[in-house]
Amino acid sequence: MNKKWAAKRLTINLTSSEAQKLELYCSTTGRPATDVIRELIRSLSTLEEKGLQA
């Protein structure tokens, strides 16, 4: 495995409708689920990015 991506492995549980939606999106866009999930995580804003303190 590429060391760049070996930092953390994550297992998630999805409902059947969530899994179906992800599979449909991936087949429509031709993108792997891993890339889609990474992009979604990167798009999350944090309190720090909003200039707020926790």
A tleap script that builds the chain and sets N, CA, C and O, in Angstrom:
source leaprc.protein.ff14SB
mol = sequence {
  NMET ASN LYS LYS TRP ALA ALA LYS ARG LEU
  THR ILE ASN LEU THR SER SER GLU ALA GLN
  LYS LEU GLU LEU TYR CYS SER THR THR GLY
  ARG PRO ALA THR ASP VAL ILE ARG GLU LEU
  ILE ARG SER LEU SER THR LEU GLU GLU LYS
  GLY LEU GLN CALA
}
set mol.1.N position { 0.857 -1.186 0.000 }
set mol.1.CA position { 0.000 0.000 0.000 }
set mol.1.C position { 0.891 1.233 0.000 }
set mol.1.O position { 1.926 1.254 0.666 }
set mol.2.N position { 0.504 2.233 -0.725 }
set mol.2.CA position { 1.216 3.490 -0.786 }
set mol.2.C position { 1.241 4.122 0.603 }
set mol.2.O position { 0.197 4.267 1.238 }
set mol.3.N position { 2.431 4.499 1.077 }
set mol.3.CA position { 2.551 5.055 2.421 }
set mol.3.C position { 1.760 6.336 2.585 }
set mol.3.O position { 1.315 6.652 3.689 }
set mol.4.N position { 1.577 7.081 1.502 }
set mol.4.CA position { 0.817 8.331 1.567 }
set mol.4.C position { -0.597 8.079 2.092 }
set mol.4.O position { -1.137 8.911 2.820 }
set mol.5.N position { -1.199 6.956 1.736 }
set mol.5.CA position { -2.583 6.659 2.121 }
set mol.5.C position { -2.675 5.710 3.305 }
set mol.5.O position { -3.776 5.330 3.704 }
set mol.6.N position { -1.544 5.320 3.874 }
set mol.6.CA position { -1.554 4.342 4.957 }
set mol.6.C position { -1.752 4.974 6.336 }
set mol.6.O position { -1.628 4.279 7.345 }
set mol.7.N position { -2.050 6.250 6.404 }
set mol.7.CA position { -2.155 6.945 7.686 }
set mol.7.C position { -3.311 6.431 8.531 }
set mol.7.O position { -3.160 6.272 9.742 }
set mol.8.N position { -4.453 6.168 7.923 }
set mol.8.CA position { -5.631 5.753 8.692 }
set mol.8.C position { -6.573 4.976 7.790 }
set mol.8.O position { -6.911 5.425 6.695 }
set mol.9.N position { -6.989 3.827 8.250 }
set mol.9.CA position { -7.997 3.048 7.527 }
set mol.9.C position { -9.294 3.191 8.293 }
set mol.9.O position { -9.310 3.114 9.521 }
set mol.10.N position { -10.372 3.398 7.577 }
set mol.10.CA position { -11.660 3.661 8.192 }
set mol.10.C position { -12.703 2.712 7.628 }
set mol.10.O position { -12.790 2.516 6.416 }
set mol.11.N position { -13.487 2.130 8.508 }
set mol.11.CA position { -14.611 1.291 8.101 }
set mol.11.C position { -15.884 2.014 8.504 }
set mol.11.O position { -16.014 2.457 9.645 }
set mol.12.N position { -16.818 2.135 7.578 }
set mol.12.CA position { -18.083 2.801 7.897 }
set mol.12.C position { -19.244 1.851 7.636 }
set mol.12.O position { -19.170 0.982 6.767 }
set mol.13.N position { -20.293 2.027 8.386 }
set mol.13.CA position { -21.520 1.257 8.191 }
set mol.13.C position { -22.538 2.167 7.523 }
set mol.13.O position { -22.825 3.261 8.010 }
set mol.14.N position { -23.075 1.709 6.413 }
set mol.14.CA position { -24.083 2.464 5.674 }
set mol.14.C position { -25.389 1.678 5.643 }
set mol.14.O position { -25.394 0.447 5.637 }
set mol.15.N position { -26.485 2.412 5.625 }
set mol.15.CA position { -27.757 1.746 5.394 }
set mol.15.C position { -27.770 1.277 3.940 }
set mol.15.O position { -26.949 1.720 3.136 }
set mol.16.N position { -28.677 0.404 3.608 }
set mol.16.CA position { -28.725 -0.079 2.223 }
set mol.16.C position { -29.024 1.060 1.258 }
set mol.16.O position { -28.508 1.068 0.140 }
set mol.17.N position { -29.845 2.021 1.668 }
set mol.17.CA position { -30.149 3.143 0.769 }
set mol.17.C position { -28.938 4.067 0.610 }
set mol.17.O position { -28.715 4.613 -0.470 }
set mol.18.N position { -28.154 4.245 1.684 }
set mol.18.CA position { -26.942 5.061 1.577 }
set mol.18.C position { -25.921 4.396 0.664 }
set mol.18.O position { -25.298 5.057 -0.166 }
set mol.19.N position { -25.752 3.085 0.821 }
set mol.19.CA position { -24.811 2.342 -0.014 }
set mol.19.C position { -25.248 2.380 -1.474 }
set mol.19.O position { -24.424 2.536 -2.375 }
set mol.20.N position { -26.537 2.239 -1.696 }
set mol.20.CA position { -27.069 2.275 -3.055 }
set mol.20.C position { -26.845 3.647 -3.682 }
set mol.20.O position { -26.477 3.745 -4.852 }
set mol.21.N position { -27.065 4.696 -2.909 }
set mol.21.CA position { -26.869 6.055 -3.412 }
set mol.21.C position { -25.397 6.290 -3.768 }
set mol.21.O position { -25.094 6.880 -4.805 }
set mol.22.N position { -24.485 5.828 -2.906 }
set mol.22.CA position { -23.056 5.966 -3.172 }
set mol.22.C position { -22.659 5.179 -4.417 }
set mol.22.O position { -21.929 5.687 -5.268 }
set mol.23.N position { -23.134 3.951 -4.525 }
set mol.23.CA position { -22.826 3.122 -5.697 }
set mol.23.C position { -23.346 3.753 -6.981 }
set mol.23.O position { -22.655 3.748 -7.999 }
set mol.24.N position { -24.549 4.292 -6.941 }
set mol.24.CA position { -25.128 4.939 -8.119 }
set mol.24.C position { -24.318 6.162 -8.508 }
set mol.24.O position { -24.030 6.373 -9.687 }
set mol.25.N position { -23.948 6.972 -7.515 }
set mol.25.CA position { -23.145 8.163 -7.789 }
set mol.25.C position { -21.809 7.777 -8.415 }
set mol.25.O position { -21.368 8.392 -9.387 }
set mol.26.N position { -21.173 6.757 -7.852 }
set mol.26.CA position { -19.876 6.317 -8.359 }
set mol.26.C position { -19.978 5.761 -9.776 }
set mol.26.O position { -19.116 6.033 -10.612 }
set mol.27.N position { -21.008 4.997 -10.049 }
set mol.27.CA position { -21.154 4.443 -11.394 }
set mol.27.C position { -21.507 5.531 -12.403 }
set mol.27.O position { -21.108 5.458 -13.565 }
set mol.28.N position { -22.254 6.536 -11.961 }
set mol.28.CA position { -22.623 7.644 -12.846 }
set mol.28.C position { -21.417 8.520 -13.177 }
set mol.28.O position { -21.245 8.949 -14.318 }
set mol.29.N position { -20.586 8.781 -12.168 }
set mol.29.CA position { -19.438 9.679 -12.355 }
set mol.29.C position { -18.167 8.947 -12.761 }
set mol.29.O position { -17.217 9.563 -13.243 }
set mol.30.N position { -18.150 7.629 -12.566 }
set mol.30.CA position { -16.957 6.859 -12.884 }
set mol.30.C position { -15.855 7.017 -11.848 }
set mol.30.O position { -14.700 6.681 -12.107 }
set mol.31.N position { -16.206 7.520 -10.691 }
set mol.31.CA position { -15.228 7.752 -9.623 }
set mol.31.C position { -15.339 6.666 -8.561 }
set mol.31.O position { -16.437 6.187 -8.276 }
set mol.32.N position { -14.203 6.273 -7.969 }
set mol.32.CA position { -14.254 5.282 -6.900 }
set mol.32.C position { -14.835 5.887 -5.621 }
set mol.32.O position { -14.704 7.086 -5.375 }
set mol.33.N position { -15.474 5.049 -4.819 }
set mol.33.CA position { -16.100 5.499 -3.584 }
set mol.33.C position { -15.087 6.164 -2.657 }
set mol.33.O position { -15.412 7.144 -1.987 }
set mol.34.N position { -13.872 5.643 -2.612 }
set mol.34.CA position { -12.844 6.219 -1.748 }
set mol.34.C position { -12.608 7.684 -2.091 }
set mol.34.O position { -12.515 8.524 -1.196 }
set mol.35.N position { -12.510 7.996 -3.380 }
set mol.35.CA position { -12.275 9.387 -3.787 }
set mol.35.C position { -13.463 10.274 -3.433 }
set mol.35.O position { -13.283 11.408 -2.989 }
set mol.36.N position { -14.669 9.763 -3.628 }
set mol.36.CA position { -15.877 10.532 -3.317 }
set mol.36.C position { -15.936 10.838 -1.825 }
set mol.36.O position { -16.218 11.971 -1.434 }
set mol.37.N position { -15.673 9.840 -0.997 }
set mol.37.CA position { -15.724 10.026 0.457 }
set mol.37.C position { -14.631 10.984 0.917 }
set mol.37.O position { -14.877 11.839 1.768 }
set mol.38.N position { -13.415 10.848 0.357 }
set mol.38.CA position { -12.336 11.780 0.724 }
set mol.38.C position { -12.731 13.216 0.394 }
set mol.38.O position { -12.524 14.123 1.201 }
set mol.39.N position { -13.297 13.418 -0.786 }
set mol.39.CA position { -13.716 14.765 -1.192 }
set mol.39.C position { -14.775 15.324 -0.249 }
set mol.39.O position { -14.731 16.499 0.112 }
set mol.40.N position { -15.716 14.492 0.144 }
set mol.40.CA position { -16.758 14.944 1.075 }
set mol.40.C position { -16.163 15.330 2.427 }
set mol.40.O position { -16.569 16.326 3.027 }
set mol.41.N position { -15.205 14.543 2.903 }
set mol.41.CA position { -14.559 14.852 4.187 }
set mol.41.C position { -13.792 16.162 4.088 }
set mol.41.O position { -13.855 16.991 4.996 }
set mol.42.N position { -13.074 16.353 2.993 }
set mol.42.CA position { -12.315 17.597 2.807 }
set mol.42.C position { -13.225 18.813 2.735 }
set mol.42.O position { -12.809 19.919 3.083 }
set mol.43.N position { -14.453 18.624 2.291 }
set mol.43.CA position { -15.376 19.754 2.148 }
set mol.43.C position { -16.011 20.165 3.475 }
set mol.43.O position { -16.651 21.213 3.558 }
set mol.44.N position { -15.839 19.345 4.511 }
set mol.44.CA position { -16.408 19.676 5.810 }
set mol.44.C position { -15.670 20.869 6.413 }
set mol.44.O position { -14.440 20.914 6.409 }
set mol.45.N position { -16.414 21.815 6.919 }
set mol.45.CA position { -15.764 22.945 7.576 }
set mol.45.C position { -15.592 22.632 9.054 }
set mol.45.O position { -16.389 21.910 9.652 }
set mol.46.N position { -14.552 23.181 9.619 }
set mol.46.CA position { -14.299 22.982 11.040 }
set mol.46.C position { -14.499 24.304 11.765 }
set mol.46.O position { -14.557 25.358 11.132 }
set mol.47.N position { -14.604 24.254 13.074 }
set mol.47.CA position { -14.748 25.464 13.859 }
set mol.47.C position { -13.554 26.393 13.630 }
set mol.47.O position { -13.715 27.610 13.543 }
set mol.48.N position { -12.367 25.815 13.534 }
set mol.48.CA position { -11.162 26.617 13.331 }
set mol.48.C position { -11.229 27.372 12.005 }
set mol.48.O position { -10.859 28.544 11.936 }
set mol.49.N position { -11.695 26.709 10.967 }
set mol.49.CA position { -11.809 27.349 9.652 }
set mol.49.C position { -12.842 28.467 9.663 }
set mol.49.O position { -12.737 29.420 8.891 }
set mol.50.N position { -13.826 28.357 10.523 }
set mol.50.CA position { -14.867 29.377 10.636 }
set mol.50.C position { -14.439 30.520 11.543 }
set mol.50.O position { -15.180 31.488 11.716 }
set mol.51.N position { -13.233 30.413 12.129 }
set mol.51.CA position { -12.765 31.446 13.029 }
set mol.51.C position { -13.362 31.363 14.419 }
set mol.51.O position { -13.347 32.343 15.164 }
set mol.52.N position { -13.886 30.206 14.775 }
set mol.52.CA position { -14.487 29.997 16.087 }
set mol.52.C position { -13.572 29.140 16.934 }
set mol.52.O position { -12.720 28.419 16.415 }
set mol.53.N position { -13.752 29.223 18.226 }
set mol.53.CA position { -12.990 28.380 19.145 }
set mol.53.C position { -13.906 27.314 19.721 }
set mol.53.O position { -15.080 27.566 19.991 }
set mol.54.N position { -13.367 26.146 19.903 }
set mol.54.CA position { -14.143 25.039 20.461 }
set mol.54.C position { -14.336 25.208 21.941 }
set mol.54.O position { -14.968 24.368 22.582 }
savepdb mol mol.pdb
quit
